[in-house]
Amino acid sequence: MDLRELGWNDFFADSFAPYKAKGLTVARVIREHRKKFLICTGDLDIQAEMAGRIVHKAASRAEHPTVGDWVAVRLLEKGQAFIEAVLPRKSKFSRKGAGLNNNEQVIAVNVDTIFLVTDMAGDFNLRRLERYLVLAWDSGAKPVIILNKMDLCDDIHSYVSEAKFIAPDVPVHAISAVESQGIEGLHEYLGVGKTVALLGSSGVGKSTLINSILGMERLEVGQVRPEDGKGRHTTTHRELIVLPEGGAVIDNPGMRELHMLADLDDHRMMLAFEDIADIAENCKFRDCQHMHEPNCAVRDAVENGTINSDRVEGYLKLRHEIQLLTLRQQQNLSKKEVQKRQALHGRRPRRRKR
């Protein structure tokens, strides 16, 4: 296989040049399982492990190889390989990991388009979709909204209209993956050199959609419950699947929670709330928080019905969440900096008296 079919281009080639000079081989990560990787070099698919230098140099797990990464590998005998370096990523969809820490969890990398898959049979939630859109715009990839299970919906137009209202500049496609309806409209995002990642909750039909795109039963799918139209979660690991016509799709397990990241790019966040951003231009204060300030154009728009109050509340909630995470991260960094300086001067941090 020509690696350009998988998305290899000059951006990655420039980054790989120093490793090529050292005799390393380029490959793309196809699958990851318990720190073991399946990689594709174009000529063959082989098992690989991380070299120790990656583990020691990485500031966090977010810098470890993941599905979709282009990596520099040292090929060994007996079909084995060591991943020596991860090449710079052109896009990265991440969320905050579970719990109180600020750890970044990387979900999809080096993708051109992100299919945000929901359905019209019970999963549809505008506030959750806004969260996906914020992180999708921040990733550097292009978001596309996929409304699945149109075969189970009596009012498709209303769902499409609601999705377009919160994302007027994002393509919205109503489909039925199980009946292959509307799939032809997705072909423009697929093909040689293109990579698409599918993200969404469990049971919305991501695996069924991939099977429909492939034209065969490549992935296991769950049965749909007739009472609510929801499917059973089947995907348990991320996998990059090469398409027959070139290009690839990345299947992901369903996500129950989607927490924001600290230091999220404010400009990209506002791409998901352009209507609010436009109205905010008329606020009296440039740094208006749209809470209690006088002459707030956003609050006025809510009162006169120009904009939906739930949408503004959702925006304020996300912004507050990001601010808290950023503050917590700054506090953690300051503690680490104190400990680092104390270590340099041969002093141990004082223990707090009980």
Backbone torsions as a table, in degrees:
resi	resn	phi	psi	omega
1	MET	NA	136.5	172.5
2	ASP	-75.0	124.3	-176.7
3	LEU	-62.6	-19.2	176.7
4	ARG	-65.2	-25.5	174.7
5	GLU	-64.8	-27.3	-179.1
6	LEU	-91.7	1.6	177.9
7	GLY	109.8	1.1	177.3
8	TRP	-63.2	133.0	-178.6
9	ASN	-149.1	-175.0	-175.7
10	ASP	-63.5	-31.3	178.7
11	PHE	-57.9	-47.5	-179.7
12	PHE	-75.8	-35.3	-178.7
13	ALA	-61.8	-39.9	178.7
14	ASP	-63.0	-39.2	-179.5
15	SER	-71.9	-28.5	-176.6
16	PHE	-82.9	-17.9	-174.0
17	ALA	-49.4	-47.4	-179.6
18	PRO	-63.5	-33.2	179.7
19	TYR	-75.6	-33.8	176.9
20	LYS	-62.5	-38.7	179.6
21	ALA	-64.1	-22.9	179.1
22	LYS	-90.6	3.2	177.6
23	GLY	87.6	13.0	179.0
24	LEU	-83.8	162.8	-178.4
25	THR	-113.6	145.7	177.7
26	VAL	-91.8	146.3	178.3
27	ALA	-153.9	163.6	175.5
28	ARG	-116.0	138.0	-179.0
29	VAL	-74.9	122.8	-177.8
30	ILE	-96.5	-39.0	-176.5
31	ARG	-151.8	150.5	177.3
32	GLU	-132.4	135.9	177.4
33	HIS	-152.4	111.8	177.5
34	ARG	52.6	52.6	176.5
35	LYS	65.6	12.9	171.0
36	LYS	-107.7	144.3	-174.5
37	PHE	-128.3	143.9	168.1
38	LEU	-105.3	123.0	-176.8
39	ILE	-121.7	154.6	178.9
40	CYS	-117.3	122.2	178.2
41	THR	-95.9	-1.1	-174.1
42	GLY	100.3	-45.4	178.2
43	ASP	-86.1	-32.6	-176.7
44	LEU	-158.0	160.0	172.1
45	ASP	-102.4	126.9	-177.0
46	ILE	-137.0	159.9	176.9
47	GLN	-81.8	144.5	-179.6
48	ALA	-143.3	158.2	174.6
49	GLU	-126.7	160.5	176.8
50	MET	-76.3	136.6	171.5
51	ALA	-72.1	151.2	-177.0
52	GLY	-59.3	-30.8	-176.7
53	ARG	-63.6	-31.9	178.1
54	ILE	-65.5	-45.3	-178.7
55	VAL	-62.1	-42.1	-176.1
56	HIS	-74.9	-34.3	-176.9
57	LYS	-85.5	-22.0	-176.0
58	ALA	-68.1	132.9	177.8
59	ALA	-74.0	-24.8	179.2
60	SER	-159.5	173.7	178.5
61	ARG	-64.7	-20.9	179.9
62	ALA	-62.9	-18.5	179.8
63	GLU	-94.9	-2.2	175.8
64	HIS	-74.1	157.7	177.0
65	PRO	-62.5	147.1	176.4
66	THR	-145.1	171.6	-177.6
67	VAL	-58.4	129.1	-178.4
68	GLY	102.1	-17.3	-179.5
69	ASP	-69.5	147.5	166.7
70	TRP	-96.3	131.1	-172.9
71	VAL	-132.2	153.3	173.1
72	ALA	-96.9	124.2	-173.6
73	VAL	-125.5	150.8	173.4
74	ARG	-105.0	115.1	-178.5
75	LEU	-79.8	134.3	179.2
76	LEU	-113.9	177.6	177.6
77	GLU	-74.2	164.8	177.5
78	LYS	62.5	31.8	172.9
79	GLY	68.5	29.8	178.3
80	GLN	-113.3	162.6	-179.1
81	ALA	-155.9	154.5	173.5
82	PHE	-116.3	132.0	175.9
83	ILE	-82.5	115.0	-176.0
84	GLU	-92.5	-25.3	-177.9
85	ALA	-160.9	151.2	173.7
86	VAL	-104.6	125.6	-179.2
87	LEU	-74.0	153.0	178.6
88	PRO	-52.4	141.1	-177.7
89	ARG	-93.7	141.6	178.0
90	LYS	-89.6	-17.0	174.0
91	SER	-154.7	154.5	-177.7
92	LYS	-156.1	117.1	175.2
93	PHE	-97.8	118.5	-178.0
94	SER	-132.0	160.6	171.6
95	ARG	-137.7	166.0	174.1
96	LYS	-74.3	138.7	178.2
97	GLY	-67.5	168.9	-179.2
98	ALA	-68.2	155.8	177.3
99	GLY	91.9	-169.3	-174.7
100	LEU	-86.2	-11.4	-179.4
101	ASN	-75.3	167.7	-179.9
102	ASN	-103.3	23.8	-177.5
103	ASN	-63.0	136.3	178.3
104	GLU	-86.3	131.4	175.1
105	GLN	-110.8	115.4	-178.8
106	VAL	-81.6	129.1	-177.0
107	ILE	-104.9	-43.3	-177.7
108	ALA	-151.1	136.7	-179.9
109	VAL	-130.9	156.3	175.6
110	ASN	54.3	42.5	176.2
111	VAL	-108.7	149.1	177.9
112	ASP	-89.3	-36.5	-176.0
113	THR	-134.7	140.9	175.0
114	ILE	-113.7	116.9	173.2
115	PHE	-82.6	111.0	174.6
116	LEU	-89.6	101.3	-170.3
117	VAL	-97.3	123.6	170.7
118	THR	-132.7	-176.4	179.3
119	ASP	-135.5	169.8	-178.9
120	MET	-107.5	29.3	-176.7
121	ALA	-134.0	28.6	175.5
122	GLY	136.7	-23.3	-176.5
123	ASP	-91.6	-16.7	-171.2
124	PHE	-59.1	123.8	-178.7
125	ASN	-150.8	111.8	-174.9
126	LEU	-64.7	-38.9	-178.9
127	ARG	-65.6	-40.2	177.5
128	ARG	-67.9	-38.4	179.2
129	LEU	-63.2	-36.3	176.1
130	GLU	-61.8	-39.1	177.9
131	ARG	-61.6	-46.5	177.9
132	TYR	-59.4	-41.7	-177.8
133	LEU	-65.5	-40.1	178.5
134	VAL	-59.1	-49.3	-178.4
135	LEU	-71.9	-30.2	177.5
136	ALA	-67.1	-46.0	177.7
137	TRP	-63.1	-36.9	-179.5
138	ASP	-69.7	-22.7	-176.8
139	SER	-70.7	-25.1	-175.0
140	GLY	94.8	-4.9	176.2
141	ALA	-96.4	169.0	-178.5
142	LYS	-93.8	123.0	178.6
143	PRO	-82.5	144.4	174.2
144	VAL	-136.1	129.7	-179.0
145	ILE	-91.3	126.9	178.9
146	ILE	-114.3	116.4	177.2
147	LEU	-100.3	103.9	-174.9
148	ASN	-90.9	170.6	175.3
149	LYS	66.4	40.4	175.9
150	MET	-64.1	-20.3	178.0
151	ASP	-69.8	-15.8	179.2
152	LEU	-107.0	9.2	-174.1
153	CYS	-115.9	138.0	179.2
154	ASP	-96.6	-13.7	-177.2
155	ASP	-136.5	68.2	-176.8
156	ILE	-60.5	-40.2	-175.1
157	HIS	-58.3	-40.2	-176.9
158	SER	-66.7	-38.6	178.6
159	TYR	-66.6	-43.5	178.5
160	VAL	-62.4	-42.5	-179.5
161	SER	-63.1	-42.1	179.4
162	GLU	-64.6	-40.9	179.4
163	ALA	-66.2	-41.7	179.8
164	LYS	-68.7	-28.7	-179.6
165	PHE	-65.3	-41.3	-179.3
166	ILE	-85.9	-13.3	-178.5
167	ALA	-141.7	67.8	-174.8
168	PRO	-63.0	-23.9	-178.0
169	ASP	-100.9	8.4	-178.8
170	VAL	-108.4	130.3	177.1
171	PRO	-60.3	138.5	178.1
172	VAL	-123.9	126.8	-179.0
173	HIS	-123.6	125.5	172.7
174	ALA	-94.4	126.8	-175.5
175	ILE	-140.3	168.6	165.0
176	SER	-128.2	104.0	-177.6
177	ALA	-64.8	-38.1	-176.3
178	VAL	-68.8	-28.0	178.8
179	GLU	-107.7	5.5	178.8
180	SER	57.5	32.6	176.2
181	GLN	-88.5	133.6	178.1
182	GLY	79.1	-0.5	-177.2
183	ILE	-66.0	-31.7	-178.1
184	GLU	-60.7	-27.5	179.4
185	GLY	-71.3	-10.6	-179.3
186	LEU	-94.2	-9.0	-174.5
187	HIS	-64.2	-25.2	-178.8
188	GLU	-65.8	-21.1	-179.8
189	TYR	-92.1	-6.3	-174.9
190	LEU	-110.9	164.8	174.6
191	GLY	130.0	-176.0	-175.4
192	VAL	-54.9	127.7	176.0
193	GLY	82.1	-3.7	-176.9
194	LYS	-105.4	143.6	176.2
195	THR	-126.8	131.5	179.1
196	VAL	-119.6	135.7	173.9
197	ALA	-109.7	139.9	178.0
198	LEU	-105.2	123.3	-179.4
199	LEU	-128.3	146.1	179.1
200	GLY	163.8	177.8	-179.3
201	SER	-71.5	168.1	175.7
202	SER	-66.0	140.9	173.4
203	GLY	81.2	8.5	-179.7
204	VAL	-86.1	-7.1	174.9
205	GLY	103.1	25.9	-179.1
206	LYS	-64.5	-46.6	179.9
207	SER	-66.0	-38.3	177.1
208	THR	-63.2	-38.6	178.4
209	LEU	-63.7	-42.9	178.3
210	ILE	-63.0	-42.6	176.9
211	ASN	-59.1	-39.8	-179.9
212	SER	-66.7	-40.1	177.6
213	ILE	-64.6	-40.9	-179.5
214	LEU	-74.2	-25.0	-177.4
215	GLY	78.0	21.9	178.3
216	MET	-159.4	164.3	-179.6
217	GLU	-83.6	80.8	-179.1
218	ARG	-83.7	-35.7	-176.5
219	LEU	-118.2	147.1	176.4
220	GLU	-70.0	138.7	178.8
221	VAL	-125.3	154.2	-179.3
222	GLY	-93.6	160.2	177.7
223	GLN	-75.9	145.2	178.3
224	VAL	-88.5	132.8	177.0
225	ARG	-77.1	125.2	-176.0
226	PRO	-65.4	-26.7	-175.8
227	GLU	-72.2	-29.6	-179.4
228	ASP	-133.4	-0.2	177.1
229	GLY	74.0	9.0	-178.4
230	LYS	-89.0	145.1	-179.8
231	GLY	-98.7	165.4	177.8
232	ARG	-87.7	138.5	178.8
233	HIS	-63.8	127.4	-178.3
234	THR	-122.5	-35.5	-178.8
235	THR	-73.5	126.3	-177.4
236	THR	-113.3	-9.4	179.3
237	HIS	-150.3	158.6	177.2
238	ARG	-77.4	144.8	179.7
239	GLU	-151.5	135.5	174.1
240	LEU	-93.8	123.1	-175.8
241	ILE	-113.0	122.6	-180.0
242	VAL	-78.5	132.2	-179.9
243	LEU	-87.4	147.2	-178.7
244	PRO	-58.1	-34.7	-178.5
245	GLU	-88.9	7.4	-178.2
246	GLY	101.4	159.0	-176.4
247	GLY	84.8	-177.3	-175.9
248	ALA	-154.3	158.4	171.6
249	VAL	-125.0	146.0	177.7
250	ILE	-111.7	118.1	176.9
251	ASP	-90.0	138.5	-178.5
252	ASN	-127.6	146.7	172.0
253	PRO	-60.6	152.2	178.2
254	GLY	-64.4	148.8	-178.2
255	MET	-111.7	122.9	177.7
256	ARG	-78.8	-35.8	-177.5
257	GLU	-126.4	148.5	-179.6
258	LEU	-139.2	87.3	-178.2
259	HIS	-85.9	144.9	178.6
260	MET	-71.0	167.8	178.0
261	LEU	-105.4	150.1	172.4
262	ALA	-68.4	152.9	178.0
263	ASP	58.3	32.2	177.8
264	LEU	-63.9	135.8	-178.9
265	ASP	-58.7	117.4	-174.5
266	ASP	-65.1	-38.7	-179.3
267	HIS	-62.7	-45.0	-179.7
268	ARG	-69.6	-33.1	176.7
269	MET	-61.0	-41.3	-177.7
270	MET	-70.3	-13.6	173.4
271	LEU	-63.6	-26.2	177.7
272	ALA	-86.0	-7.9	-179.7
273	PHE	-136.4	49.1	-176.5
274	GLU	-63.9	-32.7	178.5
275	ASP	-63.5	-41.8	177.5
276	ILE	-68.2	-40.4	179.6
277	ALA	-61.2	-41.0	179.6
278	ASP	-64.6	-43.6	179.8
279	ILE	-66.8	-38.3	-177.9
280	ALA	-63.0	-19.3	177.3
281	GLU	-60.3	-22.8	-177.6
282	ASN	-96.6	4.2	176.1
283	CYS	-67.7	151.6	-178.6
284	LYS	-63.7	-40.7	-177.5
285	PHE	-106.7	135.2	-178.2
286	ARG	-64.3	-30.7	179.7
287	ASP	-100.1	27.8	-178.5
288	CYS	-57.7	132.5	-179.8
289	GLN	-94.7	-1.6	177.3
290	HIS	61.1	35.4	-180.0
291	MET	-114.4	-71.1	-175.7
292	HIS	-128.7	4.7	-177.1
293	GLU	-68.3	147.8	176.8
294	PRO	-71.7	152.4	177.0
295	ASN	53.6	46.4	176.9
296	CYS	-86.6	115.2	-177.6
297	ALA	-66.5	-30.7	-179.0
298	VAL	-69.1	-46.5	178.2
299	ARG	-65.0	-35.7	176.7
300	ASP	-62.9	-38.8	-179.3
301	ALA	-66.2	-35.0	177.2
302	VAL	-67.2	-43.2	-177.7
303	GLU	-65.5	-37.1	-179.2
304	ASN	-91.6	4.7	174.2
305	GLY	81.9	11.1	179.5
306	THR	-69.8	-32.4	-179.6
307	ILE	-135.4	149.2	-177.2
308	ASN	-71.8	132.1	-178.4
309	SER	-64.8	-35.7	179.2
310	ASP	-62.7	-36.6	-179.9
311	ARG	-67.0	-43.0	178.9
312	VAL	-65.3	-42.1	178.0
313	GLU	-62.2	-39.4	177.6
314	GLY	-62.9	-42.0	178.3
315	TYR	-63.3	-46.5	-179.0
316	LEU	-63.9	-37.3	178.8
317	LYS	-64.9	-44.3	179.0
318	LEU	-63.9	-44.2	-179.6
319	ARG	-61.8	-42.8	179.0
320	HIS	-64.0	-40.0	178.6
321	GLU	-61.2	-43.5	-179.6
322	ILE	-66.8	-40.7	179.5
323	GLN	-62.9	-41.8	178.9
324	LEU	-65.1	-42.4	179.1
325	LEU	-63.9	-40.9	179.3
326	THR	-64.0	-43.4	178.3
327	LEU	-61.9	-44.1	179.8
328	ARG	-62.8	-40.6	179.5
329	GLN	-65.5	-41.7	179.1
330	GLN	-63.0	-38.9	178.2
331	GLN	-65.8	-41.5	178.3
332	ASN	-64.3	-41.5	179.8
333	LEU	-64.4	-39.5	-179.2
334	SER	-65.0	-37.5	177.2
335	LYS	-64.3	-42.0	179.3
336	LYS	-64.7	-37.3	-179.5
337	GLU	-65.6	-40.8	177.5
338	VAL	-61.5	-46.7	-179.8
339	GLN	-62.3	-38.5	-179.9
340	LYS	-64.1	-45.1	-178.9
341	ARG	-67.6	-37.4	177.7
342	GLN	-64.4	-38.3	178.8
343	ALA	-64.8	-38.4	179.9
344	LEU	-64.4	-30.6	-178.9
345	HIS	-98.2	12.8	175.4
346	GLY	73.4	21.6	-179.6
347	ARG	-112.7	139.1	175.6
348	ARG	-90.9	147.6	177.9
349	PRO	-60.5	139.0	177.9
350	ARG	-68.9	140.1	175.8
351	ARG	-85.8	140.6	179.1
352	ARG	-71.0	133.0	179.5
353	LYS	-68.0	138.6	179.3
354	ARG	-81.9	NA	NA
